Amino acid sequence: MLLSLAGIPVTAGFIGKFYVITAGVSATRWALEIVLIVSSVIGVFYSLRIAAVLYAMPEYEGRDAGLRMPSLAGIVLAVLTGLLLWLGVYPEPPLRILRLVRPV
C-alpha cells in the first residue's frame, strides 16, 4: 500500500498520478506539477523510513515475536493487494466506466 501511495509503477497509485501529471501538463499548471512531484518524493522518503524501521527491529529468541493476524484479515489483505496490482497493470476497465459517467 505504501508503494501505491508513492506512485511506484505497476500499482494503481502510479496510474492515478500519471493521469494527474498528464492533465496538469496539458493545462500548463507547472506549479501544481512541481508540488505533486515534491510531495511524492517526501512521501516515498517517509514510507521507506517506516519500512526500514520495521525490518531493522531485533528478533526475539525463544518465542514467536511475529504479529498474529486473523485469517479473514489476511484474506482481505491478499485480495486488496491483488486488486491494487491488477489495477496498476490493467487499468482499462475502471477507466472505461469513468468515461461512461463523464465523457472526455
Contacts in CASP RR format, 6 or more apart in sequence:
PFRMAT RR
TARGET T0000
AUTHOR 0000-0000-0000
METHOD contacts of the structure
MODEL  1
MLLSLAGIPVTAGFIGKFYVITAGVSATRWALEIVLIVSSVIGVFYSLRI
AAVLYAMPEYEGRDAGLRMPSLAGIVLAVLTGLLLWLGVYPEPPLRILRL
VRPV
1 81 0 8 1.000
1 84 0 8 1.000
2 47 0 8 1.000
2 50 0 8 1.000
2 51 0 8 1.000
3 11 0 8 1.000
3 47 0 8 1.000
4 11 0 8 1.000
4 12 0 8 1.000
4 13 0 8 1.000
4 14 0 8 1.000
4 84 0 8 1.000
5 13 0 8 1.000
5 43 0 8 1.000
5 47 0 8 1.000
6 40 0 8 1.000
6 43 0 8 1.000
6 44 0 8 1.000
6 47 0 8 1.000
7 13 0 8 1.000
7 14 0 8 1.000
7 16 0 8 1.000
7 17 0 8 1.000
7 40 0 8 1.000
8 14 0 8 1.000
10 85 0 8 1.000
10 88 0 8 1.000
10 89 0 8 1.000
11 84 0 8 1.000
11 85 0 8 1.000
11 87 0 8 1.000
11 88 0 8 1.000
12 83 0 8 1.000
12 84 0 8 1.000
12 87 0 8 1.000
12 88 0 8 1.000
12 91 0 8 1.000
13 88 0 8 1.000
14 88 0 8 1.000
15 87 0 8 1.000
15 88 0 8 1.000
15 91 0 8 1.000
17 36 0 8 1.000
17 40 0 8 1.000
20 36 0 8 1.000
21 33 0 8 1.000
21 36 0 8 1.000
24 32 0 8 1.000
24 33 0 8 1.000
25 33 0 8 1.000
59 65 0 8 1.000
69 77 0 8 1.000
87 94 0 8 1.000
END
